Amino acid sequence: MSTPIASTALEQLFHNARTHSHWQNRPVSDELMRQLYDLLKLCPTSANCSPARFVFIKSAEAKARLKPFLMEGNIEKTMAAPVCVIVAQDQRFYEHLPALYPHADAKSWFEGNQPVIDATAFRNSSLQGAYLMLAARSLGLDCGPMSGFDAAGLEQEFFPDGRFKANFLVNLGYGEAGKLHARSPRFGFDEACSIL
């Protein structure tokens, strides 16, 4: 039976977690990225479709390829981050469903139905990207998720066959907490929620 996690874990994952734009000069190891994926892959998705694909941009050469497609305000922080993850979605995710969801003919639910493919890929890759951030925070990393990039140009550079579409980007590393702004306001329960 599930029980609430410790308050220290809640602090790390939620209360103290922030979107970072300034980074310490500390590397993120390949092994840590593998640990991160081993956590985020447990994310629930529709029919276990798991459409997200993750490109970990770490080397100077890879960052140079990414840089031309970033909006001006995202260049400096992304070049300074140890890693920038392209959270992408496989537009043909359903081809893997016979292996990922073997107890039903789930592939037939999607094949040839582009609006359902698009909605499912976007929704579930977004969910997996959120799990990426929770996994990163649980491993002691800070995150800087962002839009603000030329998706068409990025896709041509990194996914020229057209199979993958870019959803959003996440910078990863060890943030400079002293350079954070005060947390912006959030809606209260009664402003954002209803109980029916």
SERO-4910 file (N, C-alpha, C, O; in steps of 0.05 Angstrom, whole numbers):
BEGIN
 pado doro    nc1    nc2    nc3   cac1   cac2   cac3    cc1    cc2    cc3    oc1    oc2    oc3
  Met    A     17    -23      0      0      0      0     18     25      0     38     26     15
  Ser    A     10     45    -16     26     70    -18     22     86      8      1     87     19
  Thr    A     44     99     16     43    117     39     56    144     30     72    144     11
  Pro    A     49    166     43     61    191     35     91    191     38    102    178     56
  Ile    A    105    205     20    134    206     22    142    227     42    126    243     51
  Ala    A    167    226     50    177    244     71    175    273     62    177    279     38
  Ser    A    172    290     81    170    319     75    195    329     62    194    348     46
  Thr    A    218    317     67    243    326     54    242    320     24    252    335      8
  Ala    A    229    298     17    226    291    -12    207    311    -25    211    319    -47
  Leu    A    185    318    -11    167    337    -22    180    364    -26    175    378    -46
  Glu    A    197    372     -7    212    397    -10    229    396    -35    230    416    -51
  Gln    A    244    374    -39    262    372    -62    247    371    -89    256    383   -108
  Leu    A    225    357    -90    210    353   -115    192    377   -122    188    382   -145
  Phe    A    181    390   -101    161    410   -106    167    437    -93    172    457   -107
  His    A    167    439    -66    168    464    -52    193    480    -58    192    505    -62
  Asn    A    216    467    -59    241    481    -64    250    480    -93    269    493   -101
  Ala    A    237    464   -109    245    460   -137    237    485   -153    215    496   -150
  Arg    A    255    494   -170    251    519   -185    261    515   -214    275    496   -220
  Thr    A    252    532   -231    262    533   -258    288    549   -259    288    573   -252
  His    A    310    536   -266    336    549   -265    345    559   -293    339    547   -313
  Ser    A    358    583   -292    370    595   -316    400    599   -314    413    605   -334
  His    A    411    595   -290    440    599   -285    450    573   -273    438    560   -257
  Trp    A    474    565   -283    484    538   -277    512    539   -266    529    555   -274
  Gln    A    517    521   -247    544    516   -237    560    501   -258    549    487   -275
  Asn    A    586    505   -257    603    491   -276    610    463   -265    632    456   -258
  Arg    A    588    446   -264    591    419   -255    579    400   -276    556    405   -284
  Pro    A    593    380   -284    583    362   -305    561    344   -295    559    338   -271
  Val    A    545    334   -313    525    313   -308    535    288   -323    538    289   -347
  Ser    A    539    267   -308    551    243   -320    531    228   -337    507    230   -334
  Asp    A    542    213   -356    525    196   -373    510    176   -355    487    169   -361
  Glu    A    524    166   -334    511    146   -317    487    159   -303    466    145   -300
  Leu    A    489    184   -295    466    197   -282    443    200   -302    420    198   -294
  Met    A    449    206   -327    428    208   -347    414    181   -351    390    180   -356
  Arg    A    429    160   -350    417    133   -352    399    127   -328    378    116   -331
  Gln    A    408    135   -304    392    131   -280    366    147   -283    344    138   -275
  Leu    A    368    172   -293    345    189   -297    325    175   -316    301    174   -310
  Tyr    A    335    164   -338    316    151   -356    304    126   -344    280    121   -348
  Asp    A    319    111   -328    308     87   -316    285     94   -297    268     77   -292
  Leu    A    285    118   -286    262    127   -270    239    137   -287    216    129   -283
  Leu    A    245    154   -306    223    167   -321    209    147   -339    185    152   -346
  Lys    A    222    126   -347    209    106   -365    185     92   -352    169     79   -365
  Leu    A    183     95   -325    161     83   -311    136    100   -311    115     92   -300
  Cys    A    137    123   -325    114    141   -328     91    126   -341     95    112   -360
  Pro    A     67    130   -331     43    118   -344     37    133   -370     38    157   -370
  Thr    A     31    118   -391     22    130   -416     -1    113   -427     -5     90   -420
  Ser    A    -16    125   -445    -39    112   -457    -30     86   -471    -13     86   -488
  Ala    A    -42     63   -462    -35     37   -473     -5     32   -473      6     19   -490
  Asn    A      8     44   -453     38     41   -450     52     50   -476     73     39   -483
  Cys    A     41     70   -490     51     76   -516     79     89   -516     94     87   -535
  Ser    A     86    103   -494    113    113   -490    125    127   -515    145    119   -525
  Pro    A    111    148   -524    120    161   -549    144    179   -546    156    187   -567
  Ala    A    151    187   -522    173    207   -519    200    194   -527    206    171   -522
  Arg    A    216    211   -539    244    205   -545    261    228   -535    253    251   -537
  Phe    A    284    221   -523    300    241   -509    327    243   -521    342    223   -523
  Val    A    335    267   -530    361    272   -541    376    289   -520    368    312   -516
  Phe    A    397    278   -508    412    292   -488    435    307   -501    455    295   -510
  Ile    A    432    333   -504    452    350   -517    472    358   -496    467    373   -478
  Lys    A    496    347   -499    517    350   -478    543    361   -489    556    378   -477
  Ser    A    552    351   -512    578    359   -523    577    387   -535    555    397   -542
  Ala    A    600    399   -537    602    426   -550    592    425   -579    579    443   -588
  Glu    A    598    403   -592    589    400   -620    559    399   -622    547    411   -640
  Ala    A    546    384   -605    517    381   -605    504    408   -598    484    415   -609
  Lys    A    515    422   -578    505    448   -570    507    468   -593    489    485   -597
  Ala    A    529    466   -609    532    484   -632    510    479   -653    501    497   -666
  Arg    A    502    454   -655    480    447   -674    454    458   -664    437    466   -680
  Leu    A    450    458   -638    424    466   -626    422    497   -626    400    508   -630
  Lys    A    444    511   -621    443    540   -616    428    556   -637    413    574   -629
  Pro    A    431    551   -663    417    568   -682    387    568   -680    373    585   -691
  Phe    A    376    548   -667    347    544   -666    334    554   -640    310    552   -636
  Leu    A    351    565   -622    341    576   -596    334    605   -599    347    620   -613
  Met    A    312    613   -587    306    642   -585    328    656   -569    341    643   -552
  Glu    A    332    681   -576    355    695   -564    357    693   -534    378    690   -523
  Gly    A    334    696   -521    334    695   -491    340    668   -479    345    666   -455
  Asn    A    341    647   -496    347    620   -486    375    610   -493    383    589   -484
  Ile    A    390    627   -508    416    617   -517    436    615   -494    448    594   -490
  Glu    A    440    637   -480    461    637   -459    457    615   -438    476    601   -432
  Lys    A    433    613   -428    428    593   -407    430    565   -417    439    547   -402
  Thr    A    423    560   -442    425    533   -453    454    526   -459    462    503   -455
  Met    A    469    545   -469    498    539   -474    513    534   -448    533    520   -448
  Ala    A    504    547   -426    517    544   -400    508    519   -386    523    509   -369
  Ala    A    485    509   -392    475    484   -378    492    460   -386    500    458   -409
  Pro    A    498    442   -367    513    418   -374    499    401   -395    512    389   -411
  Val    A    472    400   -394    457    384   -412    431    398   -420    419    412   -403
  Cys    A    424    396   -445    397    405   -454    384    381   -466    394    368   -485
  Val    A    360    374   -457    346    351   -467    324    360   -487    307    377   -480
  Ile    A    325    349   -511    303    352   -529    282    331   -522    288    307   -525
  Val    A    259    339   -513    237    320   -508    221    319   -534    208    339   -542
  Ala    A    223    297   -548    210    294   -574    189    272   -572    187    258   -553
  Gln    A    173    271   -594    152    250   -595    155    235   -621    158    246   -642
  Asp    A    153    209   -619    154    191   -642    127    190   -654    108    181   -642
  Gln    A    125    200   -679     99    201   -693     90    173   -702     67    170   -711
  Arg    A    107    154   -700     99    126   -707    102    108   -682    109     84   -685
  Phe    A     97    119   -659     99    104   -634     83     79   -634     90     59   -622
  Tyr    A     60     79   -649     42     56   -649     54     31   -661     45      9   -656
  Glu    A     76     34   -676     89     11   -688    102     -7   -666    106    -31   -670
  His    A    107      4   -643    119    -11   -621     98    -23   -602    105    -37   -583
  Leu    A     72    -18   -607     52    -27   -588     49    -57   -586     42    -67   -565
  Pro    A     54    -73   -608     53   -102   -604     72   -112   -582     66   -131   -568
  Ala    A     95    -98   -578    113   -106   -557    106    -93   -531    108   -105   -510
  Leu    A     98    -67   -532     94    -52   -507     66    -57   -495     63    -54   -470
  Tyr    A     47    -65   -511     20    -70   -501      9    -96   -514    -10    -95   -530
  Pro    A     21   -119   -507     15   -144   -522    -12   -156   -517    -20   -174   -532
  His    A    -27   -147   -497    -52   -160   -490    -76   -149   -506    -99   -156   -501
  Ala    A    -71   -131   -526    -92   -121   -543    -80   -112   -569    -56   -106   -571
  Asp    A    -96   -110   -590    -87   -100   -616    -87    -70   -616   -103    -58   -631
  Ala    A    -71    -57   -599    -72    -28   -595    -61    -14   -620    -69      9   -625
  Lys    A    -44    -26   -635    -34    -13   -659    -57     -5   -678    -55     17   -690
  Ser    A    -77    -21   -680    -99    -15   -698   -116      9   -688   -131     21   -704
  Trp    A   -113     16   -663   -128     39   -653   -118     65   -664   -132     85   -666
  Phe    A    -92     65   -673    -79     89   -682    -73     90   -711    -74    111   -724
  Glu    A    -66     67   -722    -56     66   -750    -76     79   -769    -99     71   -770
  Gly    A    -66     98   -785    -83    112   -804   -101    134   -793   -116    146   -808
  Asn    A   -100    139   -767   -116    160   -755    -98    182   -744    -92    183   -721
  Gln    A    -90    200   -762    -70    220   -756    -78    238   -733    -61    244   -716
  Pro    A   -103    248   -731   -110    265   -709   -107    251   -682    -98    264   -662
  Val    A   -113    226   -680   -110    211   -655    -80    206   -650    -71    207   -627
  Ile    A    -65    200   -670    -36    197   -667    -24    222   -656     -9    221   -637
  Asp    A    -30    245   -669    -19    270   -660    -26    277   -631     -8    285   -616
  Ala    A    -51    274   -624    -60    281   -597    -47    263   -577    -39    271   -555
  Thr    A    -46    237   -583    -35    217   -564     -5    221   -561      6    220   -538
  Ala    A      9    226   -583     38    230   -581     45    255   -565     63    255   -548
  Phe    A     30    277   -570     35    302   -556     29    300   -526     45    307   -509
  Arg    A      5    289   -520     -4    287   -492     16    270   -476     24    277   -454
  Asn    A     22    247   -486     38    228   -471     68    235   -470     81    229   -450
  Ser    A     78    247   -491    106    256   -490    109    280   -470    129    283   -457
  Ser    A     88    296   -468     88    318   -448     88    306   -420    103    315   -403
  Leu    A     72    285   -416     72    272   -390     99    260   -384    109    262   -361
  Gln    A    111    247   -403    138    235   -399    159    257   -394    177    252   -378
  Gly    A    156    280   -407    175    301   -401    172    312   -373    192    319   -361
  Ala    A    147    313   -363    144    321   -335    156    300   -316    169    308   -296
  Tyr    A    154    275   -322    167    254   -306    197    257   -307    211    252   -288
  Leu    A    208    265   -331    237    270   -333    245    290   -312    266    287   -299
  Met    A    230    312   -309    237    333   -290    235    322   -261    252    329   -245
  Leu    A    215    307   -255    213    295   -228    235    276   -223    247    276   -201
  Ala    A    242    260   -243    265    241   -239    291    257   -235    307    249   -218
  Ala    A    295    278   -251    319    294   -248    321    306   -221    342    304   -208
  Arg    A    299    318   -211    299    330   -185    304    309   -163    317    315   -143
  Ser    A    293    285   -167    297    264   -146    326    255   -145    335    245   -124
  Leu    A    341    259   -167    369    251   -168    388    275   -161    412    272   -164
  Gly    A    376    297   -152    393    320   -144    399    340   -165    415    358   -161
  Leu    A    387    337   -189    391    356   -210    370    378   -210    349    374   -198
  Asp    A    377    400   -221    358    422   -225    350    422   -255    364    412   -272
  Cys    A    327    435   -260    315    435   -287    309    463   -296    303    481   -280
  Gly    A    310    467   -322    302    492   -335    285    485   -359    296    488   -382
  Pro    A    260    478   -356    243    471   -379    237    496   -395    234    518   -384
  Met    A    234    494   -422    228    517   -438    217    510   -465    221    489   -476
  Ser    A    201    529   -475    194    530   -503    214    550   -515    237    551   -506
  Gly    A    206    565   -535    224    585   -545    246    575   -563    270    580   -558
  Phe    A    238    560   -583    257    550   -603    243    545   -629    219    543   -630
  Asp    A    259    545   -650    248    540   -677    245    510   -681    264    496   -687
  Ala    A    221    500   -676    217    471   -677    222    460   -705    235    439   -707
  Ala    A    214    474   -726    218    463   -753    247    461   -759    256    441   -771
  Gly    A    263    482   -752    292    481   -757    305    460   -740    322    445   -750
  Leu    A    298    458   -715    310    437   -697    304    409   -708    321    392   -709
  Glu    A    279    405   -716    272    378   -727    287    372   -752    295    349   -756
  Gln    A    291    392   -769    306    387   -794    335    379   -787    347    362   -801
  Glu    A    346    392   -766    374    387   -759    377    360   -745    396    345   -751
  Phe    A    359    354   -726    363    330   -709    346    306   -718    353    283   -712
  Phe    A    323    311   -732    305    289   -739    297    292   -769    274    295   -775
  Pro    A    317    292   -787    311    298   -815    292    279   -829    281    286   -850
  Asp    A    288    255   -818    270    236   -831    240    242   -825    223    230   -836
  Gly    A    236    261   -806    208    270   -801    193    252   -781    170    258   -775
  Arg    A    206    232   -771    191    214   -753    186    226   -725    165    222   -713
  Phe    A    206    241   -715    203    253   -689    197    283   -691    206    297   -709
  Lys    A    180    292   -673    173    321   -671    182    331   -643    179    317   -623
  Ala    A    193    355   -643    202    367   -617    179    377   -602    162    391   -612
  Asn    A    177    370   -576    156    380   -558    166    404   -542    156    426   -545
  Phe    A    186    399   -525    198    421   -510    227    414   -502    235    391   -507
  Leu    A    241    433   -490    269    429   -482    271    431   -452    255    445   -439
  Val    A    290    417   -440    295    418   -412    325    420   -407    340    401   -414
  Asn    A    335    442   -396    362    444   -388    365    429   -361    348    431   -344
  Leu    A    387    415   -358    393    400   -334    421    406   -323    439    412   -338
  Gly    A    423    406   -297    449    411   -284    445    418   -255    426    409   -242
  Tyr    A    464    433   -245    463    442   -217    460    472   -218    479    487   -225
  Gly    A    437    481   -210    430    510   -213    444    527   -193    453    518   -172
  Glu    A    446    553   -200    457    574   -182    433    585   -166    420    604   -176
  Ala    A    428    574   -143    405    582   -127    405    612   -120    383    624   -118
  Gly    A    428    623   -117    430    651   -109    421    670   -131    418    694   -126
  Lys    A    418    660   -156    410    677   -178    380    674   -185    371    684   -206
  Leu    A    365    660   -169    337    656   -174    321    681   -166    328    695   -147
  His    A    301    687   -182    281    707   -174    263    695   -153    262    671   -149
  Ala    A    248    712   -139    227    702   -121    207    686   -137    202    692   -160
  Arg    A    196    666   -124    176    649   -138    152    666   -146    142    681   -131
  Ser    A    144    662   -171    120    677   -181     95    665   -168     95    642   -159
  Pro    A     73    681   -167     48    672   -154     37    648   -169     42    643   -192
  Arg    A     21    633   -154      6    610   -165    -24    614   -158    -30    628   -138
  Phe    A    -42    603   -173    -70    604   -166    -75    588   -141    -62    567   -137
  Gly    A    -93    597   -125   -102    581   -102   -122    560   -111   -131    560   -133
  Phe    A   -127    541    -93   -145    519    -99   -172    528   -110   -180    518   -131
  Asp    A   -184    548    -98   -211    556   -106   -210    571   -133   -231    573   -146
  Glu    A   -187    581   -141   -185    594   -167   -181    574   -190   -189    579   -213
  Ala    A   -169    551   -184   -162    532   -205   -177    506   -204   -176    490   -223
  Cys    A   -191    501   -183   -202    474   -178   -232    476   -171   -242    496   -162
  Ser    A   -245    454   -177   -273    450   -167   -276    421   -159   -263    404   -170
  Ile    A   -293    417   -139   -299    390   -130   -329    386   -136   -346    400   -126
  Leu    A   -335    366   -152   -363    361   -161   -374    337   -147   -397    329   -152
***
